[in-house]
């Protein structure tokens, strides 16, 4: 009749109080909260590089000031202007089931004269 017997629980030992937490540097930008996702590499984007314009895929909720700050921080350049292009997610079908394309956003970033960004 061991099924009906109560199991003995071990008492948890109380640990010594933890050392006080020290201030640590916060991570710059986590991947989950990054506003700038990656550089957009295409013929059209490459053609604008002599004009100091670079194209990046960004999060759909990213604002121009956030994009400006993140590009300046990542690449160490001075951003003079940010233009964005949003595309809404369109309905589609896959194997007869309705679905939706993901909404996306691109940012065209212009940097200060004499500066450039190395995009592989």
ZAGUSE-56590 format. One record per residue (C-alpha): x, y, z; residue in one letter. Coordinates in steps of 0.02 Angstrom, whole numbers, padded with zeros to 5 digits, always signed. Layout:
N
XYZa ...
//
This chain:
120
+00000+00000+00000x +00144+00117-00035x +00031+00213-00153x -00070+00284-00009x +00078+00331+00099x +00133+00511+00102x +00303+00542+00031x +00427+00623+00144x +00485+00790+00081x +00657+00853+00112x +00672+01025+00185x +00762+01144+00071x +00919+01212+00143x +00921+01399+00148x +01064+01467+00050x +01173+01606+00113x +01115+01777+00055x +01181+01818-00117x +01315+01949-00139x +01247+02120-00187x +01228+02142-00373x +01348+02260-00455x +01303+02373-00599x +01353+02291-00763x +01354+02367-00934x +01194+02333-01028x +01211+02246-01196x +01210+02371-01339x +01071+02295-01444x +00998+02122-01424x +00952+02028-01582x +00770+02017-01529x +00754+02206-01514x +00865+02260-01658x +00789+02395-01767x +00909+02370-01912x +00903+02189-01967x +01030+02177-02109x +01098+02266-02262x +00999+02247-02423x +01115+02190-02561x +01049+02214-02738x +01104+02297-02899x +00997+02450-02865x +01061+02468-02687x +01241+02447-02748x +01215+02579-02882x +01176+02712-02749x +01335+02684-02646x +01436+02819-02738x +01297+02939-02684x +01331+02884-02502x +01161+02799-02493x +01146+02626-02414x +00991+02516-02402x +00948+02412-02248x +00805+02297-02201x +00732+02361-02039x +00597+02307-01917x +00422+02362-01973x +00398+02459-01810x +00567+02550-01820x +00563+02740-01827x +00683+02853-01921x +00771+02918-01764x +00797+02740-01701x +00868+02687-01870x +00982+02840-01872x +01051+02802-01698x +01079+02617-01732x +01169+02645-01899x +01280+02778-01820x +01321+02661-01675x +01352+02504-01779x +01455+02581-01919x +01528+02736-01838x +01463+02858-01969x +01362+03018-01964x +01190+02992-02042x +01123+03143-02135x +00953+03074-02187x +00843+02920-02173x +00705+02877-02296x +00593+02727-02268x +00488+02618-02383x +00355+02505-02305x +00270+02361-02393x +00114+02283-02320x +00098+02095-02305x -00004+02026-02449x -00122+01877-02441x -00063+01719-02526x -00100+01532-02531x +00015+01386-02496x -00045+01209-02532x -00222+01272-02540x -00216+01353-02369x -00233+01542-02350x -00083+01633-02279x -00002+01802-02278x +00166+01874-02329x +00261+01961-02191x +00257+02151-02191x +00429+02225-02221x +00517+02392-02215x +00676+02459-02298x +00775+02612-02249x +00883+02712-02369x +01018+02794-02263x +01127+02937-02325x +01291+02966-02235x +01399+03122-02219x +01513+03168-02364x +01682+03082-02352x +01613+02934-02251x +01562+02763-02311x +01497+02597-02247x +01580+02433-02295x +01443+02310-02343x +01501+02137-02394x 
//
